[in-house]
Amino acid sequence: MRLEDEIKQKQFKTEQHKLLVNLIYTGSWVKSMHADLLKPNGLTLQQYNVLRILRGQYPNPATINLLIERMLDKMSNASRLVEKLKQKGLVVRKENDSDRRQADVIITEKGLELLKTLEDTVAQIEKRIQIITESEARMVNEVLDRLRG
């Protein structure tokens, strides 16, 4: 559906202004879709992101700083997210051997199993994006990289 119809706006100042609004609106739509699919498993999108980062590091631990660097949502409080995941038994947090001010975080077997069970759920979202061809996706990715860059 066209952005104008979704937000009930007849026109935009420029195509670039429309693009900016469209990016915000579409980003929110994608986040909402993810959140709805993760909610039955008791996870937020940010917690899911932390678990995926930790799975990528596994079996090596990750520091809180590494999580912050790699997180998609830079405004998230990584320490708080790790604590919530620890309470759910999905991660283990322990003191770093070489720097006592740092903490090492490792995903647990339970965390790995949860990510495995979520693969089909997340595939539903990836299916939605299949309406975009490989070359269109490449072009959009290049434009977005240039915009940030």
PyRosetta script that sets phi, psi and omega in degrees:
from pyrosetta import init, pose_from_sequence

init()
pose = pose_from_sequence("MRLEDEIKQKQFKTEQHKLLVNLIYTGSWVKSMHADLLKPNGLTLQQYNVLRILRGQYPNPATINLLIERMLDKMSNASRLVEKLKQKGLVVRKENDSDRRQADVIITEKGLELLKTLEDTVAQIEKRIQIITESEARMVNEVLDRLRG")
pose.set_psi(1, 143.6)
pose.set_omega(1, -178.8)
pose.set_phi(2, -67.0)
pose.set_psi(2, 144.2)
pose.set_omega(2, 179.8)
pose.set_phi(3, -56.6)
pose.set_psi(3, -41.9)
pose.set_omega(3, -179.3)
pose.set_phi(4, -56.6)
pose.set_psi(4, -40.0)
pose.set_omega(4, -179.9)
pose.set_phi(5, -72.8)
pose.set_psi(5, -38.7)
pose.set_omega(5, -178.5)
pose.set_phi(6, -62.8)
pose.set_psi(6, -44.0)
pose.set_omega(6, -175.2)
pose.set_phi(7, -106.7)
pose.set_psi(7, 7.5)
pose.set_omega(7, 175.7)
pose.set_phi(8, 56.7)
pose.set_psi(8, 49.7)
pose.set_omega(8, 177.3)
pose.set_phi(9, -123.9)
pose.set_psi(9, 127.9)
pose.set_omega(9, -174.5)
pose.set_phi(10, -73.9)
pose.set_psi(10, -40.3)
pose.set_omega(10, -178.9)
pose.set_phi(11, -151.5)
pose.set_psi(11, 165.3)
pose.set_omega(11, 178.9)
pose.set_phi(12, -120.5)
pose.set_psi(12, 159.1)
pose.set_omega(12, -179.3)
pose.set_phi(13, -58.4)
pose.set_psi(13, -46.4)
pose.set_omega(13, -179.2)
pose.set_phi(14, -146.1)
pose.set_psi(14, 167.6)
pose.set_omega(14, 174.6)
pose.set_phi(15, -63.7)
pose.set_psi(15, -33.9)
pose.set_omega(15, 178.0)
pose.set_phi(16, -66.4)
pose.set_psi(16, -38.8)
pose.set_omega(16, 176.9)
pose.set_phi(17, -63.8)
pose.set_psi(17, -43.4)
pose.set_omega(17, 177.5)
pose.set_phi(18, -61.0)
pose.set_psi(18, -41.4)
pose.set_omega(18, 179.1)
pose.set_phi(19, -60.6)
pose.set_psi(19, -44.4)
pose.set_omega(19, 179.6)
pose.set_phi(20, -60.4)
pose.set_psi(20, -47.5)
pose.set_omega(20, 178.3)
pose.set_phi(21, -63.6)
pose.set_psi(21, -40.2)
pose.set_omega(21, -179.9)
pose.set_phi(22, -63.9)
pose.set_psi(22, -40.5)
pose.set_omega(22, 177.7)
pose.set_phi(23, -63.1)
pose.set_psi(23, -44.6)
pose.set_omega(23, 179.5)
pose.set_phi(24, -63.7)
pose.set_psi(24, -47.7)
pose.set_omega(24, -177.6)
pose.set_phi(25, -63.8)
pose.set_psi(25, -46.9)
pose.set_omega(25, -177.9)
pose.set_phi(26, -68.2)
pose.set_psi(26, -39.3)
pose.set_omega(26, 176.4)
pose.set_phi(27, -59.7)
pose.set_psi(27, -42.4)
pose.set_omega(27, 178.2)
pose.set_phi(28, -64.8)
pose.set_psi(28, -39.6)
pose.set_omega(28, 179.1)
pose.set_phi(29, -62.7)
pose.set_psi(29, -45.0)
pose.set_omega(29, -179.8)
pose.set_phi(30, -65.7)
pose.set_psi(30, -43.7)
pose.set_omega(30, 178.2)
pose.set_phi(31, -60.1)
pose.set_psi(31, -42.7)
pose.set_omega(31, -179.4)
pose.set_phi(32, -63.2)
pose.set_psi(32, -41.7)
pose.set_omega(32, 178.6)
pose.set_phi(33, -61.7)
pose.set_psi(33, -45.9)
pose.set_omega(33, 177.5)
pose.set_phi(34, -60.5)
pose.set_psi(34, -47.5)
pose.set_omega(34, -177.3)
pose.set_phi(35, -59.6)
pose.set_psi(35, -42.1)
pose.set_omega(35, 179.6)
pose.set_phi(36, -62.8)
pose.set_psi(36, -36.6)
pose.set_omega(36, -179.5)
pose.set_phi(37, -77.3)
pose.set_psi(37, -29.7)
pose.set_omega(37, -178.1)
pose.set_phi(38, -85.1)
pose.set_psi(38, -26.4)
pose.set_omega(38, -175.1)
pose.set_phi(39, -53.1)
pose.set_psi(39, -45.1)
pose.set_omega(39, 179.6)
pose.set_phi(40, -60.0)
pose.set_psi(40, -20.0)
pose.set_omega(40, 178.6)
pose.set_phi(41, -96.9)
pose.set_psi(41, 8.2)
pose.set_omega(41, 176.4)
pose.set_phi(42, 71.3)
pose.set_psi(42, 24.9)
pose.set_omega(42, -179.2)
pose.set_phi(43, -117.7)
pose.set_psi(43, 147.1)
pose.set_omega(43, 168.8)
pose.set_phi(44, -93.8)
pose.set_psi(44, 167.2)
pose.set_omega(44, 178.1)
pose.set_phi(45, -61.2)
pose.set_psi(45, -39.3)
pose.set_omega(45, -179.6)
pose.set_phi(46, -67.2)
pose.set_psi(46, -40.0)
pose.set_omega(46, 177.7)
pose.set_phi(47, -64.8)
pose.set_psi(47, -40.8)
pose.set_omega(47, 177.4)
pose.set_phi(48, -60.4)
pose.set_psi(48, -42.3)
pose.set_omega(48, 179.1)
pose.set_phi(49, -61.4)
pose.set_psi(49, -43.7)
pose.set_omega(49, 178.5)
pose.set_phi(50, -61.6)
pose.set_psi(50, -45.0)
pose.set_omega(50, 179.1)
pose.set_phi(51, -60.8)
pose.set_psi(51, -40.2)
pose.set_omega(51, 179.3)
pose.set_phi(52, -65.8)
pose.set_psi(52, -39.5)
pose.set_omega(52, 177.0)
pose.set_phi(53, -62.4)
pose.set_psi(53, -45.5)
pose.set_omega(53, -179.3)
pose.set_phi(54, -64.8)
pose.set_psi(54, -36.3)
pose.set_omega(54, 176.8)
pose.set_phi(55, -64.2)
pose.set_psi(55, -37.5)
pose.set_omega(55, 177.6)
pose.set_phi(56, -66.0)
pose.set_psi(56, -29.7)
pose.set_omega(56, 178.8)
pose.set_phi(57, -83.6)
pose.set_psi(57, -24.0)
pose.set_omega(57, -172.4)
pose.set_phi(58, -55.4)
pose.set_psi(58, 135.2)
pose.set_omega(58, 10.5)
pose.set_phi(59, -89.6)
pose.set_psi(59, 4.5)
pose.set_omega(59, 179.4)
pose.set_phi(60, -78.0)
pose.set_psi(60, 148.7)
pose.set_omega(60, 177.5)
pose.set_phi(61, -77.9)
pose.set_psi(61, 164.6)
pose.set_omega(61, 174.8)
pose.set_phi(62, -123.9)
pose.set_psi(62, 146.2)
pose.set_omega(62, 174.5)
pose.set_phi(63, -87.6)
pose.set_psi(63, 164.6)
pose.set_omega(63, 176.6)
pose.set_phi(64, -60.8)
pose.set_psi(64, -39.1)
pose.set_omega(64, 179.3)
pose.set_phi(65, -61.9)
pose.set_psi(65, -40.0)
pose.set_omega(65, 177.5)
pose.set_phi(66, -62.7)
pose.set_psi(66, -42.2)
pose.set_omega(66, 178.6)
pose.set_phi(67, -60.9)
pose.set_psi(67, -45.1)
pose.set_omega(67, 179.7)
pose.set_phi(68, -59.4)
pose.set_psi(68, -44.8)
pose.set_omega(68, 179.8)
pose.set_phi(69, -59.2)
pose.set_psi(69, -38.7)
pose.set_omega(69, -171.0)
pose.set_phi(70, -96.5)
pose.set_psi(70, -9.0)
pose.set_omega(70, -177.1)
pose.set_phi(71, -68.5)
pose.set_psi(71, 146.4)
pose.set_omega(71, 178.4)
pose.set_phi(72, -73.0)
pose.set_psi(72, -38.7)
pose.set_omega(72, 179.8)
pose.set_phi(73, -98.4)
pose.set_psi(73, 98.6)
pose.set_omega(73, -174.8)
pose.set_phi(74, -69.2)
pose.set_psi(74, -12.9)
pose.set_omega(74, -179.4)
pose.set_phi(75, -87.6)
pose.set_psi(75, -5.3)
pose.set_omega(75, -178.4)
pose.set_phi(76, -71.1)
pose.set_psi(76, 149.5)
pose.set_omega(76, 175.7)
pose.set_phi(77, -92.9)
pose.set_psi(77, 97.8)
pose.set_omega(77, -173.9)
pose.set_phi(78, -61.1)
pose.set_psi(78, -38.5)
pose.set_omega(78, -179.8)
pose.set_phi(79, -63.0)
pose.set_psi(79, -42.7)
pose.set_omega(79, 179.3)
pose.set_phi(80, -65.9)
pose.set_psi(80, -41.1)
pose.set_omega(80, 179.0)
pose.set_phi(81, -62.7)
pose.set_psi(81, -42.6)
pose.set_omega(81, 179.1)
pose.set_phi(82, -63.0)
pose.set_psi(82, -40.9)
pose.set_omega(82, 179.7)
pose.set_phi(83, -62.1)
pose.set_psi(83, -42.9)
pose.set_omega(83, 178.3)
pose.set_phi(84, -62.6)
pose.set_psi(84, -43.0)
pose.set_omega(84, 179.4)
pose.set_phi(85, -66.5)
pose.set_psi(85, -35.0)
pose.set_omega(85, 177.3)
pose.set_phi(86, -64.3)
pose.set_psi(86, -43.3)
pose.set_omega(86, 179.2)
pose.set_phi(87, -61.5)
pose.set_psi(87, -29.9)
pose.set_omega(87, 179.0)
pose.set_phi(88, -85.7)
pose.set_psi(88, -3.2)
pose.set_omega(88, 180.0)
pose.set_phi(89, 77.4)
pose.set_psi(89, 19.3)
pose.set_omega(89, -176.6)
pose.set_phi(90, -94.6)
pose.set_psi(90, -18.9)
pose.set_omega(90, 177.1)
pose.set_phi(91, -140.4)
pose.set_psi(91, 161.3)
pose.set_omega(91, 172.8)
pose.set_phi(92, -119.9)
pose.set_psi(92, 135.8)
pose.set_omega(92, 178.2)
pose.set_phi(93, -120.2)
pose.set_psi(93, 127.4)
pose.set_omega(93, 179.0)
pose.set_phi(94, -140.0)
pose.set_psi(94, 161.7)
pose.set_omega(94, -179.6)
pose.set_phi(95, -64.4)
pose.set_psi(95, 139.3)
pose.set_omega(95, 177.8)
pose.set_phi(96, -73.8)
pose.set_psi(96, 132.5)
pose.set_omega(96, -177.6)
pose.set_phi(97, -63.7)
pose.set_psi(97, -36.4)
pose.set_omega(97, -174.8)
pose.set_phi(98, -93.6)
pose.set_psi(98, -19.8)
pose.set_omega(98, -179.8)
pose.set_phi(99, -142.6)
pose.set_psi(99, 105.7)
pose.set_omega(99, -174.5)
pose.set_phi(100, -65.7)
pose.set_psi(100, -18.0)
pose.set_omega(100, 178.4)
pose.set_phi(101, -78.6)
pose.set_psi(101, -16.6)
pose.set_omega(101, -179.4)
pose.set_phi(102, -97.5)
pose.set_psi(102, 156.4)
pose.set_omega(102, 174.5)
pose.set_phi(103, -122.5)
pose.set_psi(103, 141.1)
pose.set_omega(103, 174.0)
pose.set_phi(104, -96.1)
pose.set_psi(104, 136.2)
pose.set_omega(104, 179.8)
pose.set_phi(105, -121.7)
pose.set_psi(105, 131.5)
pose.set_omega(105, 179.8)
pose.set_phi(106, -130.3)
pose.set_psi(106, 138.0)
pose.set_omega(106, 176.2)
pose.set_phi(107, -73.0)
pose.set_psi(107, 142.2)
pose.set_omega(107, 179.4)
pose.set_phi(108, -90.8)
pose.set_psi(108, 170.5)
pose.set_omega(108, 175.0)
pose.set_phi(109, -58.1)
pose.set_psi(109, -40.1)
pose.set_omega(109, 178.5)
pose.set_phi(110, -60.6)
pose.set_psi(110, -40.2)
pose.set_omega(110, 177.4)
pose.set_phi(111, -65.2)
pose.set_psi(111, -42.9)
pose.set_omega(111, 177.8)
pose.set_phi(112, -63.3)
pose.set_psi(112, -41.5)
pose.set_omega(112, 179.0)
pose.set_phi(113, -64.5)
pose.set_psi(113, -40.4)
pose.set_omega(113, 178.5)
pose.set_phi(114, -61.9)
pose.set_psi(114, -44.8)
pose.set_omega(114, 177.8)
pose.set_phi(115, -60.4)
pose.set_psi(115, -39.2)
pose.set_omega(115, 179.2)
pose.set_phi(116, -63.3)
pose.set_psi(116, -42.1)
pose.set_omega(116, -179.8)
pose.set_phi(117, -69.4)
pose.set_psi(117, -23.5)
pose.set_omega(117, -179.4)
pose.set_phi(118, -83.0)
pose.set_psi(118, -8.2)
pose.set_omega(118, -176.7)
pose.set_phi(119, -57.2)
pose.set_psi(119, -44.3)
pose.set_omega(119, 179.5)
pose.set_phi(120, -66.6)
pose.set_psi(120, -37.5)
pose.set_omega(120, 179.1)
pose.set_phi(121, -63.0)
pose.set_psi(121, -47.8)
pose.set_omega(121, -179.0)
pose.set_phi(122, -68.2)
pose.set_psi(122, -30.1)
pose.set_omega(122, 177.7)
pose.set_phi(123, -61.5)
pose.set_psi(123, -28.3)
pose.set_omega(123, 177.3)
pose.set_phi(124, -61.2)
pose.set_psi(124, -39.8)
pose.set_omega(124, 179.0)
pose.set_phi(125, -69.8)
pose.set_psi(125, -43.8)
pose.set_omega(125, -179.8)
pose.set_phi(126, -62.8)
pose.set_psi(126, -30.5)
pose.set_omega(126, 177.5)
pose.set_phi(127, -63.6)
pose.set_psi(127, -38.4)
pose.set_omega(127, -179.6)
pose.set_phi(128, -59.7)
pose.set_psi(128, -32.6)
pose.set_omega(128, -175.2)
pose.set_phi(129, -84.3)
pose.set_psi(129, -5.4)
pose.set_omega(129, -179.4)
pose.set_phi(130, -66.6)
pose.set_psi(130, -10.8)
pose.set_omega(130, 175.8)
pose.set_phi(131, -69.6)
pose.set_psi(131, -14.6)
pose.set_omega(131, 177.7)
pose.set_phi(132, -94.8)
pose.set_psi(132, 129.6)
pose.set_omega(132, -179.8)
pose.set_phi(133, -72.7)
pose.set_psi(133, 165.2)
pose.set_omega(133, 178.6)
pose.set_phi(134, -58.1)
pose.set_psi(134, -45.1)
pose.set_omega(134, -178.5)
pose.set_phi(135, -69.3)
pose.set_psi(135, -35.6)
pose.set_omega(135, 176.2)
pose.set_phi(136, -65.4)
pose.set_psi(136, -43.4)
pose.set_omega(136, 179.3)
pose.set_phi(137, -61.7)
pose.set_psi(137, -42.9)
pose.set_omega(137, 178.6)
pose.set_phi(138, -60.2)
pose.set_psi(138, -44.1)
pose.set_omega(138, -179.4)
pose.set_phi(139, -63.9)
pose.set_psi(139, -46.4)
pose.set_omega(139, 179.6)
pose.set_phi(140, -62.8)
pose.set_psi(140, -43.1)
pose.set_omega(140, 178.0)
pose.set_phi(141, -59.4)
pose.set_psi(141, -42.9)
pose.set_omega(141, 179.4)
pose.set_phi(142, -64.2)
pose.set_psi(142, -42.1)
pose.set_omega(142, 179.7)
pose.set_phi(143, -65.4)
pose.set_psi(143, -43.7)
pose.set_omega(143, 180.0)
pose.set_phi(144, -65.9)
pose.set_psi(144, -40.2)
pose.set_omega(144, 176.3)
pose.set_phi(145, -61.0)
pose.set_psi(145, -42.2)
pose.set_omega(145, 179.3)
pose.set_phi(146, -65.0)
pose.set_psi(146, -39.6)
pose.set_omega(146, -179.9)
pose.set_phi(147, -61.2)
pose.set_psi(147, -43.3)
pose.set_omega(147, 179.4)
pose.set_phi(148, -76.2)
pose.set_psi(148, -18.2)
pose.set_omega(148, -164.0)
pose.set_phi(149, -94.9)
pose.dump_pdb("model.pdb")
